[in-house]
Amino acid sequence: FMPSVGRIERVRFPHGPGVRNDGGIYRGYEVPVYYDSLLSKLVVLGRDREQARRRMLTALRRLDIQGIATTKSLCQEIINHQAFAQHALTTDFIESLLS
């Protein structure tokens, strides 16, 4: 969860029905030391939760940001987790996932 500074070497955002990216980063962008750590936000919409979950997994697979550290793999792990898919999250979910 630590912020990452550096130059964005490559960026490819997913797109398609129900997929939106809110952000202002681009190839060559220098992420400075003093910045809001939310550089980009990936949003999906589906007719129900399961379709949105599947769209997010596809969108995350297609998302490509090189040059800085991201939370992409953590997001994939969370959304792909059985507890998330089955609506069985608890308040200690992230803590137990990371331990």
C-alpha positions in Angstrom: 0.0 0.0 0.0 3.0 2.3 -0.1 3.0 5.1 -2.7 5.3 4.5 -5.7 7.2 7.3 -7.5 8.8 7.2 -10.8 8.2 7.4 -14.5 5.2 5.7 -16.2 7.0 3.6 -18.8 3.9 2.0 -20.3 0.2 2.3 -19.7 -2.8 0.6 -21.3 -6.2 1.0 -19.9 -9.0 -1.5 -20.6 -12.2 -0.3 -22.3 -15.5 -1.7 -23.5 -19.1 -1.9 -22.3 -19.4 -1.2 -18.6 -15.7 -0.3 -18.2 -14.4 3.2 -17.3 -11.0 4.5 -16.1 -10.8 7.8 -14.2 -7.3 9.0 -14.1 -4.8 11.3 -15.6 -1.6 9.3 -16.0 0.1 8.6 -19.3 3.3 7.1 -20.7 6.2 9.3 -19.7 4.3 10.9 -16.7 6.6 11.4 -13.7 4.9 10.5 -10.5 6.4 13.0 -8.0 7.1 12.4 -4.3 4.2 14.7 -3.3 1.0 13.4 -5.0 -2.3 11.9 -4.2 -1.6 8.1 -4.3 -4.8 7.5 -6.3 -3.4 8.0 -9.8 -6.2 6.1 -11.6 -9.5 4.4 -10.7 -10.9 1.5 -12.7 -14.7 1.3 -12.5 -17.0 -1.4 -13.9 -20.7 -1.8 -14.2 -22.8 -4.9 -14.8 -26.4 -6.0 -14.7 -25.6 -7.7 -11.4 -22.8 -8.2 -9.0 -21.4 -11.3 -10.7 -21.2 -9.7 -14.1 -19.5 -6.7 -12.6 -17.0 -9.0 -10.8 -16.2 -10.8 -14.0 -15.8 -7.6 -15.9 -13.5 -6.3 -13.3 -11.3 -9.4 -13.5 -11.2 -9.0 -17.3 -10.4 -5.3 -17.0 -7.6 -5.9 -14.5 -6.1 -8.6 -16.8 -6.1 -6.0 -19.6 -4.8 -3.1 -17.4 -1.0 -2.6 -18.0 0.9 0.0 -16.0 4.7 -0.3 -16.0 7.3 1.8 -14.3 5.7 2.1 -10.8 4.2 -0.3 -8.3 0.5 -0.8 -8.3 -2.2 -2.7 -6.3 -3.4 -4.5 -9.5 -2.4 -8.0 -8.2 -3.9 -7.4 -4.8 -7.2 -6.3 -6.5 -7.2 -9.4 -8.6 -6.6 -11.6 -5.6 -9.5 -10.0 -3.7 -12.0 -10.0 -6.5 -11.1 -13.6 -7.4 -11.3 -14.8 -3.8 -14.1 -17.2 -3.0 -15.3 -15.1 0.0 -15.6 -12.1 -2.2 -17.5 -14.0 -4.9 -19.9 -15.5 -2.4 -20.6 -12.2 -0.5 -18.9 -13.7 2.6 -16.5 -10.9 3.6 -15.7 -10.1 7.2 -14.0 -7.1 8.7 -10.7 -8.9 8.9 -10.7 -10.1 5.3 -7.8 -8.0 4.1 -5.8 -8.7 7.2 -6.2 -12.5 6.8 -5.5 -12.3 3.1 -2.2 -10.5 3.7 -1.0 -12.7 6.5 
